[in-house]
Every structure is written in structure tokens, then in C-alpha cells.
């Protein structure tokens, strides 16, 4: 699993680099799209980092290997770990698509769903007791 996740991480980085190297005209954005270009780059880097460290987190037993077999505490922990790593890129892409008018999905709806997920899982993680092992 570690090798597969690292290969996916490497493929994300290679694809991102090739796309930027082979299409340098894509780097010439109008000033209102500058934020959007950098948001997509950050999203690719965050997803590569997430795929790179996931096997290490599973090996150190910080998160479980199977989401469906976890209890509520374990699911909340996995949600918080994954989305804390991936959310900077996701939030920047959502904000940039909203500011530039490119996005079709309302930004406030997406933010409400993410905020609900964070608040629910923080509550479960902090205030619900973990069952004894």
C-alpha cells in the first residue's frame, strides 16, 4: 500500500510538472486569475503530500486503514487528519472560482458543508469518549 500511495503521489507531481512545463502559456494569467492559478498548484501539492504520508499515518496507527470498520471516534479522526491536510488547496480553489466567476457551485453551500463536517467531527473527537480497546 505504501508503494502504491507513493506512486500516486509521484504521478500527481509529475503530471503537475509536465502540465506546467509543456504549457508555459498557461502561466500567463490575467491578474484576476493569478489567485486561481496558484490555488490549483497548492491543491496538487496538498494531494501529493496527502498521498505520500497516508501510509506512514496508517503504519504509526494514527489513522485506521479502513474507514468503514472504524468507530465514530476513528472516523472523526480520519476526517480531521485528511481534510486538515487537503483543505488549504480545496478552500483556495473554491474561493478563487467564486471570485473569478468560473465556479458553477455556490461557494457558500460548499463552505457550509465543510464547516458542518469539521464542527461535527471536532465535537465527536473531543467530547465523545473513545471505547476501551
N, C-alpha and C positions, 0 to 999 in steps of 0.2 A: 504494500500500500504506500509505503514511504516513497518508493521509486516512482510509482505512478503519479502521486501528487507532485513530486519534484519535477517530473517530466511535463506535467500540465503547466506548472509554474514556469518552466523554461520555455515551453511553447508559447505561452502568453507573452513573455518578454521578447522572444524572437519575433513573433508576429507584430508586436507593437514597434519594435525597432525597424523591421523591414518596411512596415507601412510608413513610418516617418522618413526613412532613408530613400525609398523609391518614389515618394510623392512629396518632394520638398515644397511644391506649390501649395500643399495643404497647410503649411506652416504660415502662409501669408493670409491671415485673417483680418477682417476689418476690426477696429478697436472694440466694438461691442461683442464680438465673438472671441476675443482673446481669453476671456474667462472660461468660455466653453471648451476651447482647445486644451487649456491646462487642466480643466476638470476631468476630461476624458483620459488624459495622461495619468492623473492621480488615481482614477478608477482602475486603470490597467495595472498600475503598480500595486495598489492595495489588493487586488485579486491575486496577483502573483505572490505577494507576501503571505496572504491567507493560505493559498495552496501549498506554499513552502513550509509553513510552520504547523499546519494541521497534524501531520504525522508525529511531530515532536510533542504536541499537546496531548495527543492520544496516548503516546508511549509513556509520558510522565503522569498519566491518569488525571490530567486537569479537566479534560472533557471525555465523554464516552465515545465509543466507536460507532454506536448505532443509536440514532435519535429516538427511534420508536420503542426501544427497550428501556429507555431511561424513565425515571420517575419525574414528577413535576420539578423538583429541585434541579435535577440533572439537565432537563430540557431548558429550564430558565438559564442555567449556567452556560450551556452551549449557545443559546441565542445571544446572550450578552457578549460572550467571547467573539463569536463570528461577526456580529454586527458592529461591535466596537472597532474591529479591525477594518471592516469593509465600509462602514458608514461615512467616513470623510469623503471618499470618492463618490459614493451614491448621493450624498447631500449636495456636493458641489455640482454634479451633473443635473440634479433636479432643479437647483437654484439657477444654474446657467440656462437650462432650457426654458425656465419660466421667465427669466429676464430677457432672453433673446427672442422669445415668442416661438421657438422651434417646437416645444413640447405640446403634445395634444392632451395629456392627462393633467388635470388641475393639480397644481403644486400643493395647495392646502390639504387636499384629500390625502396625498401621499405622506405629507408631514404628519397628519393626524394618525394615520395608520402606524407609522414608525414610532411616534410618541406613545401611542397606546401600547404597542409591543414592548417598548422599553419600560414604561411605567409598570405594566403587568408583571414583567419578568423581574424587575428590580424588587417589586413587592414580594413575589414568591421567593426570590433568592435571599432577601434579607429577613423577612418576617415569618416565613413558614419553616418549621423545623425539619431538618433532614431526618428521614427514618434511619434507625440504627442499622448498621451493616451486619 
